[in-house]
């Protein structure tokens, strides 16, 4: 693994060369890392769910909603501006670096000052100290925003994978040790700070770029405008996506919030392991193709097809088997999270595709459209939370899911409009996978109805997984009248080891 040296940091000429190979290598590298992270996340969830209580998790979620809301402003969308822009300079990135530092420090101080208000809002005095400690992470994370962006711009995904896995291992050890010592929710706080410190140190080592001074007239106005719109979208999107946590924590208590947040996090755990690495590769790759419409369209549909080949049946399996999954992974004290888990899973089925609309907005530099649509849809999502709140956490989940499903077709159409991609093309590309996924749900549902006791325990979960995979692949092949859909998706895995050559600057630099 090579460090990102100064001589290639601002060289943009080689980035679009051999893009397919770089995308495959990068995607598979991060995918491998995500598998490792998934195992670590699952192990951590299983262990910590037995060492800590739903209330402990609920308390941290209360603070995380506030801290996370402030955290999105420290970036100001400038990390993605660095990745998306065709060409960049040392002066531009240095200016963006200092802007990020100023914002991070300011936000850290604001969160620190607001800590008593957070505790008062929830009526939990212990949250004052928790908020104070977590405010330190702002300054730590602000130091490496542009360094991380440079690594992503140059598709140094191996370095990013090492950073994420190492920090996760160290953080998990800290959480478990502190939990065993009886530190309760402070174990989660300690793990969060440990993660931030470890990521910062490793990032600075693997991207040893030293910023210069901030300069006026460095040509960052367009990048600031791009970042401003992206931050605006993050603002309304974060508010809409996290208001449910605030309302549940305020009116239903930490117990209900712990169940709700754990159901959501457990559902997103495997999905994020697939979506995040593919997004990390797709956005910079599509950005390089923004001036080549046909290549852009084909690349997007191909990546989307590969992603949904895994994610759609996975989500369907989790929806049907939610109760057994929670019993096996979390234990009986979390069983009330099962219906919430299933309802949110329905929105996740569609969300797998809707998530990629962000790729389209960002890669063509139209974050202004992204912000406008985010503001529009956020209004309806917020309304859904208030409608569902009187019916408890399950009511919030149900109302949100219904509104999200109603908005999704329009969200997809709006994102595709200024791009070479069309909604009809997406449906055509994904329909075999969608149909096979629905058949998995029908098959598992019927088996649970006629043999409810067969799927109990870890053995039953394993058998049901084998059945789901068999049904999915069989239906996909029969529907397509060939093995081609399966073969093409599996074949992508073999390309992680292409023939190596010693010629070509592209191979040398990336």
C-alpha positions, 0 to 999 in steps of 0.5 A: 500500500503506497502513501499518496505522495505530493507529486501526484496529489494535484495531477488530474490527467491520469484519473480518467484512464482505465476507469473501469479497472480502477472502479473494480479494484476500488470497489472490491477493495472496499467491499472486502473491507466492508465485509470485515467491518460487517463482521466487527459491527455484528460482533460488537452489536451482539456483545454490547447488546448484552453488556449494555441496556436499551436505555444506555443506547437511547441516551447516546442516541439523544446526544448523537442527534444533536451532535450529528446535526452540527457535525454536517456543517463542519464539512460544508460540502467541501470534501465532495467539491474536492472529489467532483471538480475536474481539476484542483490546485494546492492553493484551492485545497489549502483554502478549503482546509482552513475553512473546514478548520474554522467551521469545525472549531466554531461548531465544537464550541457551539456544541460545548456551550449548548450541552446544558440545553441538550440535557434540559431538553431531554430532562436527563442531567447526565447528558451535559457531560456526554455532550461536552466530551463528544464536542471534542470530536469536531476539532479532531475530524475537521483536521482531516476532511480535505486529506480524506477527500484527496484519498477518495479523489485519487481512488486510494481505497486500500488506504481508506479501508485500512483506516476504517478497519483499524479504527473500528477494531481499536474502538470496539476493544475500548467499548467492550473493555469500558462496558465490562468495567461498568461504565455503561453509556460512557463505553459508547462515548469512549469508543466514539472519541477513540474512533475519531483519534485513530482515523485522524492519525492514520489519515495524516500518515497515509496522506502526508499533505501539508496545507499552505496558507489561506488565499483569496482569489484561489478560485474556490468560489464555485467549490464553495457554491457547490458545497453550500448547496450540498450542505443545505441538502444535508441540513434538511435531510438530516433534520428530516431523518433524525427528527423521529429520534428527537421526538421519540426520545422526548415524548416516548423515553429512552427505552422506546428510542433505544429499541427504535434506533437499534432496529434502524441501525441493525437494518442498515448495518448490512445495507451500508456495508454494500452501499458505502463502498459502491458510493465511494467508487461511483461518485468519483467515477461518474464525476470523471464521466460527466462529459461522456453521456453514453459512458455515464449512463452505462456505468450508472446502470451497471453499478446499480445492477451489481449493487441491487443484485445483493442488497434487494434480496438481503433486505427482503430476507431481513424483513421476513426473518426480523424476529429471529434475527433480533433474537439471535443477534440481540437477545430477548430484551430487544424483541419489541424492536422486531415490528419496527425493524420489519416496517423500516425494512420496507422503506429500505427496499426502495431506499436502496435505489433512491440512495443512488440519486445522490450520485447523479446530482453530485457527479454532474455538479447539480447540488442546487437541484439536490438541495431543492428536492431535499427541502421539498421531500423533507417537509412531508417526512417531518409531517409523517413523524408527527402523524405517527407519534401518537401510535408509538415508535411503530407508528412513526416507522409506519407513517415514515415508510408510507410517505417515503414510498409515495415520494420515491418515484418522483425523487427518481424522476427528478434526479434523472431528468438532467442526466443521460439516465432514464427511469425506464432504463432503471426499471428495465435493468432492475426488473429481473432482480426485483421480481426474484426478490419478491419471490424470496419474500413469498417463499419465506413467508409461506414457509413461516406460515406453515412451519413457524417453529422450523425457523427458530434459533441460529440453525433455523436462520441459517437454513432460511438463508440457504432457502432464500439464496436458492429461490432467488438465484433459481427465479432469476435464472428462470425469469431471464431464461439463462444463467447470464444475470447471475454469471455477470454479477459473480464474474465481477468478483473475479476481476479483482485479480486482473493480469498485472503489467509493468507498463503504463503510467496509470498502473504506476500511479494508481 
